[in-house]
Amino acid sequence: MNLDELREEIETIDREIVEHIAQRTYVAETIANVKRDQGLPTTDESQEQRVMDRAGENAQRFDVDDNLVKAMFRLLIELNKVEQRESR
Ligand SMILES: C=C(O[C@@H]1C=C(C(=O)O)C=C[C@H]1O)C(=O)O
């Protein structure tokens, strides 16, 4: 593959990443509504820990830096929590 083709491949992957972030955000919004209806708090630290542990395991499985992957997941979680708080 030449440089342009490789960059096209990156472009497709980047779009898919954003699509997955949007899907994750949508599901988290749905979870927020369920929690609100059940009178549960926005933040669930034990669930966050499970998400972070899984992120580290998946990073190792795919041989990428687990600190980097965990930092990205920390950002995704914080993003959801800010949105959940704002919609309450
Ligand atoms: C989405 C949830 O709400 C919050 C956001 C989380 C996330 O983005 O993974 C995890 C736990 C909660 O603090 C949830 O409880 O599952």
PDB file of the backbone (N, CA, C, O) and the ligand in Angstrom, with CONECT records:
HET    LIG  A 101      16
ATOM      1  N   MET A   1       0.837  -1.208   0.000  1.00  0.00           N
ATOM      2  CA  MET A   1       0.000   0.000   0.000  1.00  0.00           C
ATOM      3  C   MET A   1       0.871   1.258   0.000  1.00  0.00           C
ATOM      4  O   MET A   1       1.911   1.307   0.658  1.00  0.00           O
ATOM      5  N   ASN A   2       0.429   2.277  -0.751  1.00  0.00           N
ATOM      6  CA  ASN A   2       1.205   3.519  -0.743  1.00  0.00           C
ATOM      7  C   ASN A   2       0.706   4.453   0.372  1.00  0.00           C
ATOM      8  O   ASN A   2      -0.242   4.134   1.089  1.00  0.00           O
ATOM      9  N   LEU A   3       1.364   5.607   0.500  1.00  0.00           N
ATOM     10  CA  LEU A   3       1.060   6.539   1.600  1.00  0.00           C
ATOM     11  C   LEU A   3      -0.409   6.985   1.592  1.00  0.00           C
ATOM     12  O   LEU A   3      -1.073   7.005   2.628  1.00  0.00           O
ATOM     13  N   ASP A   4      -0.898   7.342   0.391  1.00  0.00           N
ATOM     14  CA  ASP A   4      -2.298   7.817   0.307  1.00  0.00           C
ATOM     15  C   ASP A   4      -3.280   6.733   0.725  1.00  0.00           C
ATOM     16  O   ASP A   4      -4.254   7.000   1.429  1.00  0.00           O
ATOM     17  N   GLU A   5      -3.016   5.519   0.287  1.00  0.00           N
ATOM     18  CA  GLU A   5      -3.924   4.403   0.637  1.00  0.00           C
ATOM     19  C   GLU A   5      -3.899   4.133   2.144  1.00  0.00           C
ATOM     20  O   GLU A   5      -4.930   3.877   2.766  1.00  0.00           O
ATOM     21  N   LEU A   6      -2.705   4.197   2.700  1.00  0.00           N
ATOM     22  CA  LEU A   6      -2.591   3.975   4.149  1.00  0.00           C
ATOM     23  C   LEU A   6      -3.329   5.063   4.920  1.00  0.00           C
ATOM     24  O   LEU A   6      -3.969   4.794   5.937  1.00  0.00           O
ATOM     25  N   ARG A   7      -3.229   6.321   4.415  1.00  0.00           N
ATOM     26  CA  ARG A   7      -3.932   7.418   5.106  1.00  0.00           C
ATOM     27  C   ARG A   7      -5.443   7.303   4.952  1.00  0.00           C
ATOM     28  O   ARG A   7      -6.201   7.708   5.833  1.00  0.00           O
ATOM     29  N   GLU A   8      -5.868   6.751   3.831  1.00  0.00           N
ATOM     30  CA  GLU A   8      -7.315   6.497   3.662  1.00  0.00           C
ATOM     31  C   GLU A   8      -7.783   5.468   4.681  1.00  0.00           C
ATOM     32  O   GLU A   8      -8.873   5.575   5.243  1.00  0.00           O
ATOM     33  N   GLU A   9      -6.932   4.465   4.908  1.00  0.00           N
ATOM     34  CA  GLU A   9      -7.274   3.434   5.899  1.00  0.00           C
ATOM     35  C   GLU A   9      -7.387   4.072   7.291  1.00  0.00           C
ATOM     36  O   GLU A   9      -8.309   3.762   8.046  1.00  0.00           O
ATOM     37  N   ILE A  10      -6.446   4.960   7.623  1.00  0.00           N
ATOM     38  CA  ILE A  10      -6.505   5.678   8.914  1.00  0.00           C
ATOM     39  C   ILE A  10      -7.797   6.499   9.003  1.00  0.00           C
ATOM     40  O   ILE A  10      -8.448   6.541  10.047  1.00  0.00           O
ATOM     41  N   GLU A  11      -8.159   7.154   7.885  1.00  0.00           N
ATOM     42  CA  GLU A  11      -9.360   8.006   7.866  1.00  0.00           C
ATOM     43  C   GLU A  11     -10.607   7.175   8.177  1.00  0.00           C
ATOM     44  O   GLU A  11     -11.473   7.593   8.945  1.00  0.00           O
ATOM     45  N   THR A  12     -10.678   5.989   7.565  1.00  0.00           N
ATOM     46  CA  THR A  12     -11.823   5.105   7.820  1.00  0.00           C
ATOM     47  C   THR A  12     -11.853   4.683   9.292  1.00  0.00           C
ATOM     48  O   THR A  12     -12.904   4.707   9.933  1.00  0.00           O
ATOM     49  N   ILE A  13     -10.698   4.301   9.813  1.00  0.00           N
ATOM     50  CA  ILE A  13     -10.625   3.870  11.221  1.00  0.00           C
ATOM     51  C   ILE A  13     -11.029   5.030  12.139  1.00  0.00           C
ATOM     52  O   ILE A  13     -11.765   4.825  13.104  1.00  0.00           O
ATOM     53  N   ASP A  14     -10.556   6.240  11.845  1.00  0.00           N
ATOM     54  CA  ASP A  14     -10.878   7.405  12.680  1.00  0.00           C
ATOM     55  C   ASP A  14     -12.387   7.654  12.708  1.00  0.00           C
ATOM     56  O   ASP A  14     -12.956   7.979  13.750  1.00  0.00           O
ATOM     57  N   ARG A  15     -13.026   7.493  11.542  1.00  0.00           N
ATOM     58  CA  ARG A  15     -14.484   7.688  11.493  1.00  0.00           C
ATOM     59  C   ARG A  15     -15.183   6.622  12.340  1.00  0.00           C
ATOM     60  O   ARG A  15     -16.142   6.910  13.056  1.00  0.00           O
ATOM     61  N   GLU A  16     -14.685   5.388  12.244  1.00  0.00           N
ATOM     62  CA  GLU A  16     -15.283   4.300  13.024  1.00  0.00           C
ATOM     63  C   GLU A  16     -15.104   4.527  14.526  1.00  0.00           C
ATOM     64  O   GLU A  16     -15.998   4.220  15.314  1.00  0.00           O
ATOM     65  N   ILE A  17     -13.949   5.063  14.918  1.00  0.00           N
ATOM     66  CA  ILE A  17     -13.724   5.358  16.346  1.00  0.00           C
ATOM     67  C   ILE A  17     -14.774   6.350  16.840  1.00  0.00           C
ATOM     68  O   ILE A  17     -15.377   6.160  17.896  1.00  0.00           O
ATOM     69  N   VAL A  18     -14.983   7.419  16.054  1.00  0.00           N
ATOM     70  CA  VAL A  18     -15.957   8.446  16.466  1.00  0.00           C
ATOM     71  C   VAL A  18     -17.373   7.850  16.493  1.00  0.00           C
ATOM     72  O   VAL A  18     -18.178   8.173  17.367  1.00  0.00           O
ATOM     73  N   GLU A  19     -17.659   6.971  15.514  1.00  0.00           N
ATOM     74  CA  GLU A  19     -18.971   6.318  15.482  1.00  0.00           C
ATOM     75  C   GLU A  19     -19.168   5.476  16.757  1.00  0.00           C
ATOM     76  O   GLU A  19     -20.250   5.484  17.345  1.00  0.00           O
ATOM     77  N   HIS A  20     -18.149   4.772  17.169  1.00  0.00           N
ATOM     78  CA  HIS A  20     -18.242   3.959  18.388  1.00  0.00           C
ATOM     79  C   HIS A  20     -18.362   4.839  19.642  1.00  0.00           C
ATOM     80  O   HIS A  20     -19.074   4.489  20.583  1.00  0.00           O
ATOM     81  N   ILE A  21     -17.668   5.969  19.647  1.00  0.00           N
ATOM     82  CA  ILE A  21     -17.805   6.890  20.792  1.00  0.00           C
ATOM     83  C   ILE A  21     -19.252   7.384  20.869  1.00  0.00           C
ATOM     84  O   ILE A  21     -19.833   7.465  21.951  1.00  0.00           O
ATOM     85  N   ALA A  22     -19.824   7.713  19.705  1.00  0.00           N
ATOM     86  CA  ALA A  22     -21.215   8.190  19.679  1.00  0.00           C
ATOM     87  C   ALA A  22     -22.162   7.103  20.186  1.00  0.00           C
ATOM     88  O   ALA A  22     -23.092   7.390  20.941  1.00  0.00           O
ATOM     89  N   GLN A  23     -21.927   5.857  19.774  1.00  0.00           N
ATOM     90  CA  GLN A  23     -22.782   4.742  20.230  1.00  0.00           C
ATOM     91  C   GLN A  23     -22.648   4.553  21.742  1.00  0.00           C
ATOM     92  O   GLN A  23     -23.637   4.333  22.442  1.00  0.00           O
ATOM     93  N   ARG A  24     -21.407   4.644  22.233  1.00  0.00           N
ATOM     94  CA  ARG A  24     -21.174   4.481  23.680  1.00  0.00           C
ATOM     95  C   ARG A  24     -21.896   5.586  24.453  1.00  0.00           C
ATOM     96  O   ARG A  24     -22.517   5.330  25.484  1.00  0.00           O
ATOM     97  N   THR A  25     -21.805   6.813  23.943  1.00  0.00           N
ATOM     98  CA  THR A  25     -22.445   7.952  24.596  1.00  0.00           C
ATOM     99  C   THR A  25     -23.961   7.771  24.623  1.00  0.00           C
ATOM    100  O   THR A  25     -24.617   8.081  25.618  1.00  0.00           O
ATOM    101  N   TYR A  26     -24.511   7.261  23.506  1.00  0.00           N
ATOM    102  CA  TYR A  26     -25.956   7.044  23.426  1.00  0.00           C
ATOM    103  C   TYR A  26     -26.407   6.016  24.469  1.00  0.00           C
ATOM    104  O   TYR A  26     -27.400   6.228  25.167  1.00  0.00           O
ATOM    105  N   VAL A  27     -25.673   4.903  24.571  1.00  0.00           N
ATOM    106  CA  VAL A  27     -26.038   3.855  25.547  1.00  0.00           C
ATOM    107  C   VAL A  27     -25.904   4.406  26.971  1.00  0.00           C
ATOM    108  O   VAL A  27     -26.738   4.123  27.831  1.00  0.00           O
ATOM    109  N   ALA A  28     -24.855   5.192  27.213  1.00  0.00           N
ATOM    110  CA  ALA A  28     -24.654   5.765  28.555  1.00  0.00           C
ATOM    111  C   ALA A  28     -25.797   6.710  28.911  1.00  0.00           C
ATOM    112  O   ALA A  28     -26.206   6.782  30.070  1.00  0.00           O
ATOM    113  N   GLU A  29     -26.316   7.437  27.915  1.00  0.00           N
ATOM    114  CA  GLU A  29     -27.466   8.327  28.164  1.00  0.00           C
ATOM    115  C   GLU A  29     -28.687   7.507  28.569  1.00  0.00           C
ATOM    116  O   GLU A  29     -29.446   7.887  29.461  1.00  0.00           O
ATOM    117  N   THR A  30     -28.859   6.367  27.888  1.00  0.00           N
ATOM    118  CA  THR A  30     -29.978   5.483  28.215  1.00  0.00           C
ATOM    119  C   THR A  30     -29.824   4.951  29.641  1.00  0.00           C
ATOM    120  O   THR A  30     -30.792   4.896  30.400  1.00  0.00           O
ATOM    121  N   ILE A  31     -28.587   4.557  29.997  1.00  0.00           N
ATOM    122  CA  ILE A  31     -28.313   4.087  31.364  1.00  0.00           C
ATOM    123  C   ILE A  31     -28.636   5.203  32.369  1.00  0.00           C
ATOM    124  O   ILE A  31     -29.204   4.950  33.430  1.00  0.00           O
ATOM    125  N   ALA A  32     -28.265   6.436  32.016  1.00  0.00           N
ATOM    126  CA  ALA A  32     -28.519   7.582  32.905  1.00  0.00           C
ATOM    127  C   ALA A  32     -30.012   7.733  33.172  1.00  0.00           C
ATOM    128  O   ALA A  32     -30.424   8.025  34.295  1.00  0.00           O
ATOM    129  N   ASN A  33     -30.821   7.532  32.129  1.00  0.00           N
ATOM    130  CA  ASN A  33     -32.275   7.654  32.296  1.00  0.00           C
ATOM    131  C   ASN A  33     -32.807   6.557  33.215  1.00  0.00           C
ATOM    132  O   ASN A  33     -33.662   6.807  34.065  1.00  0.00           O
ATOM    133  N   VAL A  34     -32.287   5.327  33.033  1.00  0.00           N
ATOM    134  CA  VAL A  34     -32.707   4.206  33.889  1.00  0.00           C
ATOM    135  C   VAL A  34     -32.340   4.514  35.342  1.00  0.00           C
ATOM    136  O   VAL A  34     -33.144   4.302  36.250  1.00  0.00           O
ATOM    137  N   LYS A  35     -31.122   5.014  35.554  1.00  0.00           N
ATOM    138  CA  LYS A  35     -30.672   5.315  36.923  1.00  0.00           C
ATOM    139  C   LYS A  35     -31.517   6.432  37.543  1.00  0.00           C
ATOM    140  O   LYS A  35     -31.879   6.378  38.719  1.00  0.00           O
ATOM    141  N   ARG A  36     -31.823   7.447  36.724  1.00  0.00           N
ATOM    142  CA  ARG A  36     -32.659   8.546  37.239  1.00  0.00           C
ATOM    143  C   ARG A  36     -34.027   8.013  37.666  1.00  0.00           C
ATOM    144  O   ARG A  36     -34.530   8.350  38.738  1.00  0.00           O
ATOM    145  N   ASP A  37     -34.629   7.161  36.797  1.00  0.00           N
ATOM    146  CA  ASP A  37     -35.955   6.590  37.114  1.00  0.00           C
ATOM    147  C   ASP A  37     -35.916   5.733  38.378  1.00  0.00           C
ATOM    148  O   ASP A  37     -36.898   5.652  39.116  1.00  0.00           O
ATOM    149  N   GLN A  38     -34.767   5.092  38.617  1.00  0.00           N
ATOM    150  CA  GLN A  38     -34.643   4.224  39.800  1.00  0.00           C
ATOM    151  C   GLN A  38     -34.089   4.971  41.007  1.00  0.00           C
ATOM    152  O   GLN A  38     -33.865   4.378  42.063  1.00  0.00           O
ATOM    153  N   GLY A  39     -33.867   6.282  40.847  1.00  0.00           N
ATOM    154  CA  GLY A  39     -33.355   7.098  41.947  1.00  0.00           C
ATOM    155  C   GLY A  39     -31.911   6.771  42.320  1.00  0.00           C
ATOM    156  O   GLY A  39     -31.491   6.978  43.459  1.00  0.00           O
ATOM    157  N   LEU A  40     -31.155   6.258  41.345  1.00  0.00           N
ATOM    158  CA  LEU A  40     -29.752   5.900  41.600  1.00  0.00           C
ATOM    159  C   LEU A  40     -28.829   7.076  41.265  1.00  0.00           C
ATOM    160  O   LEU A  40     -29.170   7.903  40.420  1.00  0.00           O
ATOM    161  N   PRO A  41     -27.657   7.160  41.924  1.00  0.00           N
ATOM    162  CA  PRO A  41     -26.741   8.258  41.606  1.00  0.00           C
ATOM    163  C   PRO A  41     -26.112   8.116  40.217  1.00  0.00           C
ATOM    164  O   PRO A  41     -26.031   7.022  39.660  1.00  0.00           O
ATOM    165  N   THR A  42     -25.676   9.241  39.683  1.00  0.00           N
ATOM    166  CA  THR A  42     -25.069   9.266  38.345  1.00  0.00           C
ATOM    167  C   THR A  42     -23.802   8.420  38.301  1.00  0.00           C
ATOM    168  O   THR A  42     -23.594   7.634  37.377  1.00  0.00           O
ATOM    169  N   THR A  43     -22.965   8.597  39.311  1.00  0.00           N
ATOM    170  CA  THR A  43     -21.660   7.933  39.314  1.00  0.00           C
ATOM    171  C   THR A  43     -21.741   6.567  39.985  1.00  0.00           C
ATOM    172  O   THR A  43     -22.358   6.401  41.037  1.00  0.00           O
ATOM    173  N   ASP A  44     -21.093   5.589  39.339  1.00  0.00           N
ATOM    174  CA  ASP A  44     -20.994   4.253  39.920  1.00  0.00           C
ATOM    175  C   ASP A  44     -19.521   3.844  39.835  1.00  0.00           C
ATOM    176  O   ASP A  44     -19.052   3.350  38.810  1.00  0.00           O
ATOM    177  N   GLU A  45     -18.807   4.067  40.946  1.00  0.00           N
ATOM    178  CA  GLU A  45     -17.353   3.859  40.919  1.00  0.00           C
ATOM    179  C   GLU A  45     -16.956   2.404  40.700  1.00  0.00           C
ATOM    180  O   GLU A  45     -15.929   2.132  40.078  1.00  0.00           O
ATOM    181  N   SER A  46     -17.758   1.463  41.206  1.00  0.00           N
ATOM    182  CA  SER A  46     -17.388   0.053  40.999  1.00  0.00           C
ATOM    183  C   SER A  46     -17.529  -0.321  39.522  1.00  0.00           C
ATOM    184  O   SER A  46     -16.719  -1.082  38.993  1.00  0.00           O
ATOM    185  N   GLN A  47     -18.561   0.216  38.853  1.00  0.00           N
ATOM    186  CA  GLN A  47     -18.706  -0.030  37.411  1.00  0.00           C
ATOM    187  C   GLN A  47     -17.556   0.639  36.648  1.00  0.00           C
ATOM    188  O   GLN A  47     -17.018   0.065  35.701  1.00  0.00           O
ATOM    189  N   GLU A  48     -17.184   1.850  37.063  1.00  0.00           N
ATOM    190  CA  GLU A  48     -16.046   2.524  36.398  1.00  0.00           C
ATOM    191  C   GLU A  48     -14.778   1.682  36.520  1.00  0.00           C
ATOM    192  O   GLU A  48     -13.991   1.583  35.579  1.00  0.00           O
ATOM    193  N   GLN A  49     -14.592   1.072  37.704  1.00  0.00           N
ATOM    194  CA  GLN A  49     -13.398   0.236  37.890  1.00  0.00           C
ATOM    195  C   GLN A  49     -13.424  -0.972  36.957  1.00  0.00           C
ATOM    196  O   GLN A  49     -12.398  -1.364  36.401  1.00  0.00           O
ATOM    197  N   ARG A  50     -14.632  -1.567  36.792  1.00  0.00           N
ATOM    198  CA  ARG A  50     -14.753  -2.714  35.873  1.00  0.00           C
ATOM    199  C   ARG A  50     -14.426  -2.284  34.444  1.00  0.00           C
ATOM    200  O   ARG A  50     -13.747  -3.005  33.713  1.00  0.00           O
ATOM    201  N   VAL A  51     -14.913  -1.102  34.051  1.00  0.00           N
ATOM    202  CA  VAL A  51     -14.634  -0.595  32.695  1.00  0.00           C
ATOM    203  C   VAL A  51     -13.130  -0.383  32.505  1.00  0.00           C
ATOM    204  O   VAL A  51     -12.569  -0.745  31.470  1.00  0.00           O
ATOM    205  N   MET A  52     -12.485   0.209  33.519  1.00  0.00           N
ATOM    206  CA  MET A  52     -11.045   0.480  33.424  1.00  0.00           C
ATOM    207  C   MET A  52     -10.236  -0.821  33.388  1.00  0.00           C
ATOM    208  O   MET A  52      -9.276  -0.940  32.626  1.00  0.00           O
ATOM    209  N   ASP A  53     -10.630  -1.797  34.220  1.00  0.00           N
ATOM    210  CA  ASP A  53      -9.919  -3.087  34.227  1.00  0.00           C
ATOM    211  C   ASP A  53     -10.024  -3.764  32.860  1.00  0.00           C
ATOM    212  O   ASP A  53      -9.049  -4.294  32.328  1.00  0.00           O
ATOM    213  N   ARG A  54     -11.251  -3.727  32.307  1.00  0.00           N
ATOM    214  CA  ARG A  54     -11.490  -4.336  30.992  1.00  0.00           C
ATOM    215  C   ARG A  54     -10.676  -3.628  29.919  1.00  0.00           C
ATOM    216  O   ARG A  54     -10.130  -4.268  29.021  1.00  0.00           O
ATOM    217  N   ALA A  55     -10.595  -2.300  30.015  1.00  0.00           N
ATOM    218  CA  ALA A  55      -9.810  -1.532  29.029  1.00  0.00           C
ATOM    219  C   ALA A  55      -8.350  -1.988  29.064  1.00  0.00           C
ATOM    220  O   ALA A  55      -7.720  -2.159  28.020  1.00  0.00           O
ATOM    221  N   GLY A  56      -7.817  -2.183  30.279  1.00  0.00           N
ATOM    222  CA  GLY A  56      -6.426  -2.622  30.414  1.00  0.00           C
ATOM    223  C   GLY A  56      -6.230  -4.022  29.842  1.00  0.00           C
ATOM    224  O   GLY A  56      -5.231  -4.298  29.176  1.00  0.00           O
ATOM    225  N   GLU A  57      -7.207  -4.913  30.112  1.00  0.00           N
ATOM    226  CA  GLU A  57      -7.111  -6.288  29.589  1.00  0.00           C
ATOM    227  C   GLU A  57      -7.171  -6.290  28.063  1.00  0.00           C
ATOM    228  O   GLU A  57      -6.400  -6.988  27.404  1.00  0.00           O
ATOM    229  N   ASN A  58      -8.090  -5.506  27.510  1.00  0.00           N
ATOM    230  CA  ASN A  58      -8.206  -5.453  26.048  1.00  0.00           C
ATOM    231  C   ASN A  58      -6.956  -4.848  25.410  1.00  0.00           C
ATOM    232  O   ASN A  58      -6.523  -5.279  24.341  1.00  0.00           O
ATOM    233  N   ALA A  59      -6.384  -3.852  26.072  1.00  0.00           N
ATOM    234  CA  ALA A  59      -5.145  -3.245  25.552  1.00  0.00           C
ATOM    235  C   ALA A  59      -4.044  -4.303  25.464  1.00  0.00           C
ATOM    236  O   ALA A  59      -3.324  -4.389  24.469  1.00  0.00           O
ATOM    237  N   GLN A  60      -3.929  -5.103  26.523  1.00  0.00           N
ATOM    238  CA  GLN A  60      -2.896  -6.147  26.524  1.00  0.00           C
ATOM    239  C   GLN A  60      -3.178  -7.189  25.448  1.00  0.00           C
ATOM    240  O   GLN A  60      -2.270  -7.669  24.771  1.00  0.00           O
ATOM    241  N   ARG A  61      -4.454  -7.526  25.308  1.00  0.00           N
ATOM    242  CA  ARG A  61      -4.834  -8.530  24.299  1.00  0.00           C
ATOM    243  C   ARG A  61      -4.417  -8.074  22.901  1.00  0.00           C
ATOM    244  O   ARG A  61      -3.958  -8.878  22.091  1.00  0.00           O
ATOM    245  N   PHE A  62      -4.582  -6.771  22.623  1.00  0.00           N
ATOM    246  CA  PHE A  62      -4.259  -6.263  21.284  1.00  0.00           C
ATOM    247  C   PHE A  62      -2.877  -5.612  21.225  1.00  0.00           C
ATOM    248  O   PHE A  62      -2.522  -4.963  20.241  1.00  0.00           O
ATOM    249  N   ASP A  63      -2.103  -5.801  22.300  1.00  0.00           N
ATOM    250  CA  ASP A  63      -0.710  -5.362  22.339  1.00  0.00           C
ATOM    251  C   ASP A  63      -0.552  -3.850  22.092  1.00  0.00           C
ATOM    252  O   ASP A  63       0.315  -3.417  21.332  1.00  0.00           O
ATOM    253  N   VAL A  64      -1.408  -3.068  22.752  1.00  0.00           N
ATOM    254  CA  VAL A  64      -1.232  -1.607  22.736  1.00  0.00           C
ATOM    255  C   VAL A  64      -1.012  -1.122  24.179  1.00  0.00           C
ATOM    256  O   VAL A  64      -1.333  -1.820  25.141  1.00  0.00           O
ATOM    257  N   ASP A  65      -0.467   0.067  24.296  1.00  0.00           N
ATOM    258  CA  ASP A  65      -0.105   0.611  25.608  1.00  0.00           C
ATOM    259  C   ASP A  65      -1.348   0.722  26.509  1.00  0.00           C
ATOM    260  O   ASP A  65      -2.278   1.466  26.198  1.00  0.00           O
ATOM    261  N   ASP A  66      -1.356  -0.028  27.631  1.00  0.00           N
ATOM    262  CA  ASP A  66      -2.578  -0.024  28.443  1.00  0.00           C
ATOM    263  C   ASP A  66      -2.783   1.297  29.179  1.00  0.00           C
ATOM    264  O   ASP A  66      -3.923   1.656  29.476  1.00  0.00           O
ATOM    265  N   ASN A  67      -1.712   2.030  29.481  1.00  0.00           N
ATOM    266  CA  ASN A  67      -1.901   3.340  30.132  1.00  0.00           C
ATOM    267  C   ASN A  67      -2.593   4.324  29.190  1.00  0.00           C
ATOM    268  O   ASN A  67      -3.449   5.108  29.601  1.00  0.00           O
ATOM    269  N   LEU A  68      -2.205   4.263  27.927  1.00  0.00           N
ATOM    270  CA  LEU A  68      -2.827   5.148  26.934  1.00  0.00           C
ATOM    271  C   LEU A  68      -4.309   4.799  26.770  1.00  0.00           C
ATOM    272  O   LEU A  68      -5.167   5.682  26.761  1.00  0.00           O
ATOM    273  N   VAL A  69      -4.595   3.509  26.641  1.00  0.00           N
ATOM    274  CA  VAL A  69      -5.995   3.079  26.462  1.00  0.00           C
ATOM    275  C   VAL A  69      -6.822   3.443  27.695  1.00  0.00           C
ATOM    276  O   VAL A  69      -7.954   3.911  27.573  1.00  0.00           O
ATOM    277  N   LYS A  70      -6.250   3.226  28.881  1.00  0.00           N
ATOM    278  CA  LYS A  70      -6.983   3.569  30.107  1.00  0.00           C
ATOM    279  C   LYS A  70      -7.238   5.072  30.194  1.00  0.00           C
ATOM    280  O   LYS A  70      -8.309   5.494  30.629  1.00  0.00           O
ATOM    281  N   ALA A  71      -6.257   5.885  29.781  1.00  0.00           N
ATOM    282  CA  ALA A  71      -6.439   7.346  29.804  1.00  0.00           C
ATOM    283  C   ALA A  71      -7.599   7.742  28.885  1.00  0.00           C
ATOM    284  O   ALA A  71      -8.384   8.631  29.212  1.00  0.00           O
ATOM    285  N   MET A  72      -7.696   7.072  27.729  1.00  0.00           N
ATOM    286  CA  MET A  72      -8.801   7.376  26.811  1.00  0.00           C
ATOM    287  C   MET A  72     -10.144   6.991  27.433  1.00  0.00           C
ATOM    288  O   MET A  72     -11.124   7.727  27.309  1.00  0.00           O
ATOM    289  N   PHE A  73     -10.187   5.837  28.100  1.00  0.00           N
ATOM    290  CA  PHE A  73     -11.439   5.411  28.722  1.00  0.00           C
ATOM    291  C   PHE A  73     -11.823   6.310  29.895  1.00  0.00           C
ATOM    292  O   PHE A  73     -13.005   6.554  30.139  1.00  0.00           O
ATOM    293  N   ARG A  74     -10.808   6.801  30.622  1.00  0.00           N
ATOM    294  CA  ARG A  74     -11.096   7.738  31.718  1.00  0.00           C
ATOM    295  C   ARG A  74     -11.793   8.977  31.147  1.00  0.00           C
ATOM    296  O   ARG A  74     -12.753   9.481  31.728  1.00  0.00           O
ATOM    297  N   LEU A  75     -11.296   9.460  30.001  1.00  0.00           N
ATOM    298  CA  LEU A  75     -11.911  10.629  29.347  1.00  0.00           C
ATOM    299  C   LEU A  75     -13.348  10.331  28.926  1.00  0.00           C
ATOM    300  O   LEU A  75     -14.244  11.151  29.123  1.00  0.00           O
ATOM    301  N   LEU A  76     -13.561   9.138  28.337  1.00  0.00           N
ATOM    302  CA  LEU A  76     -14.913   8.771  27.887  1.00  0.00           C
ATOM    303  C   LEU A  76     -15.890   8.709  29.068  1.00  0.00           C
ATOM    304  O   LEU A  76     -17.029   9.168  28.972  1.00  0.00           O
ATOM    305  N   ILE A  77     -15.423   8.135  30.178  1.00  0.00           N
ATOM    306  CA  ILE A  77     -16.276   8.045  31.372  1.00  0.00           C
ATOM    307  C   ILE A  77     -16.610   9.448  31.884  1.00  0.00           C
ATOM    308  O   ILE A  77     -17.767   9.743  32.184  1.00  0.00           O
ATOM    309  N   GLU A  78     -15.588  10.316  31.984  1.00  0.00           N
ATOM    310  CA  GLU A  78     -15.824  11.679  32.494  1.00  0.00           C
ATOM    311  C   GLU A  78     -16.800  12.426  31.590  1.00  0.00           C
ATOM    312  O   GLU A  78     -17.674  13.154  32.061  1.00  0.00           O
ATOM    313  N   LEU A  79     -16.634  12.232  30.281  1.00  0.00           N
ATOM    314  CA  LEU A  79     -17.536  12.877  29.311  1.00  0.00           C
ATOM    315  C   LEU A  79     -18.985  12.480  29.588  1.00  0.00           C
ATOM    316  O   LEU A  79     -19.880  13.325  29.597  1.00  0.00           O
ATOM    317  N   ASN A  80     -19.204  11.183  29.813  1.00  0.00           N
ATOM    318  CA  ASN A  80     -20.568  10.704  30.095  1.00  0.00           C
ATOM    319  C   ASN A  80     -21.106  11.289  31.392  1.00  0.00           C
ATOM    320  O   ASN A  80     -22.265  11.697  31.469  1.00  0.00           O
ATOM    321  N   LYS A  81     -20.252  11.324  32.408  1.00  0.00           N
ATOM    322  CA  LYS A  81     -20.725  11.809  33.703  1.00  0.00           C
ATOM    323  C   LYS A  81     -21.105  13.292  33.644  1.00  0.00           C
ATOM    324  O   LYS A  81     -22.088  13.708  34.256  1.00  0.00           O
ATOM    325  N   VAL A  82     -20.328  14.083  32.911  1.00  0.00           N
ATOM    326  CA  VAL A  82     -20.660  15.505  32.745  1.00  0.00           C
ATOM    327  C   VAL A  82     -22.019  15.624  32.056  1.00  0.00           C
ATOM    328  O   VAL A  82     -22.869  16.407  32.479  1.00  0.00           O
ATOM    329  N   GLU A  83     -22.221  14.835  30.982  1.00  0.00           N
ATOM    330  CA  GLU A  83     -23.503  14.906  30.255  1.00  0.00           C
ATOM    331  C   GLU A  83     -24.658  14.429  31.124  1.00  0.00           C
ATOM    332  O   GLU A  83     -25.748  15.001  31.088  1.00  0.00           O
ATOM    333  N   GLN A  84     -24.415  13.364  31.918  1.00  0.00           N
ATOM    334  CA  GLN A  84     -25.479  12.835  32.776  1.00  0.00           C
ATOM    335  C   GLN A  84     -25.881  13.866  33.824  1.00  0.00           C
ATOM    336  O   GLN A  84     -27.065  14.035  34.119  1.00  0.00           O
ATOM    337  N   ARG A  85     -24.883  14.559  34.387  1.00  0.00           N
ATOM    338  CA  ARG A  85     -25.185  15.572  35.411  1.00  0.00           C
ATOM    339  C   ARG A  85     -25.956  16.739  34.796  1.00  0.00           C
ATOM    340  O   ARG A  85     -26.891  17.268  35.395  1.00  0.00           O
ATOM    341  N   GLU A  86     -25.539  17.131  33.577  1.00  0.00           N
ATOM    342  CA  GLU A  86     -26.198  18.283  32.937  1.00  0.00           C
ATOM    343  C   GLU A  86     -27.644  17.987  32.579  1.00  0.00           C
ATOM    344  O   GLU A  86     -28.482  18.889  32.568  1.00  0.00           O
ATOM    345  N   SER A  87     -27.945  16.704  32.282  1.00  0.00           N
ATOM    346  CA  SER A  87     -29.312  16.376  31.857  1.00  0.00           C
ATOM    347  C   SER A  87     -30.245  16.105  33.040  1.00  0.00           C
ATOM    348  O   SER A  87     -31.427  15.817  32.851  1.00  0.00           O
ATOM    349  N   ARG A  88     -29.703  16.201  34.275  1.00  0.00           N
ATOM    350  CA  ARG A  88     -30.564  15.963  35.455  1.00  0.00           C
ATOM    351  C   ARG A  88     -31.276  17.227  35.895  1.00  0.00           C
ATOM    352  O   ARG A  88     -32.033  17.203  36.865  1.00  0.00           O
TER     353      ARG A  88
HETATM  354  C1  LIG A 101     -22.690   4.532  32.083  1.00  0.00           C
HETATM  355  C2  LIG A 101     -22.760   4.503  33.422  1.00  0.00           C
HETATM  356  O1  LIG A 101     -22.641   5.685  34.192  1.00  0.00           O
HETATM  357  C3  LIG A 101     -21.358   6.209  34.570  1.00  0.00           C
HETATM  358  C4  LIG A 101     -20.444   6.153  33.422  1.00  0.00           C
HETATM  359  C5  LIG A 101     -19.699   5.009  33.185  1.00  0.00           C
HETATM  360  C6  LIG A 101     -19.045   4.776  31.838  1.00  0.00           C
HETATM  361  O2  LIG A 101     -18.973   5.719  31.042  1.00  0.00           O
HETATM  362  O3  LIG A 101     -18.631   3.628  31.577  1.00  0.00           O
HETATM  363  C7  LIG A 101     -19.556   4.048  34.209  1.00  0.00           C
HETATM  364  C8  LIG A 101     -20.110   4.229  35.432  1.00  0.00           C
HETATM  365  C9  LIG A 101     -20.877   5.452  35.808  1.00  0.00           C
HETATM  366  O4  LIG A 101     -20.093   6.268  36.649  1.00  0.00           O
HETATM  367  C10 LIG A 101     -23.016   3.251  34.181  1.00  0.00           C
HETATM  368  O5  LIG A 101     -23.352   3.314  35.368  1.00  0.00           O
HETATM  369  O6  LIG A 101     -22.886   2.146  33.581  1.00  0.00           O
CONECT  354  355
CONECT  355  354  356  367
CONECT  356  355  357
CONECT  357  356  358  365
CONECT  358  357  359
CONECT  359  358  360  363
CONECT  360  359  361  362
CONECT  361  360
CONECT  362  360
CONECT  363  359  364
CONECT  364  363  365
CONECT  365  357  364  366
CONECT  366  365
CONECT  367  355  368  369
CONECT  368  367
CONECT  369  367
END
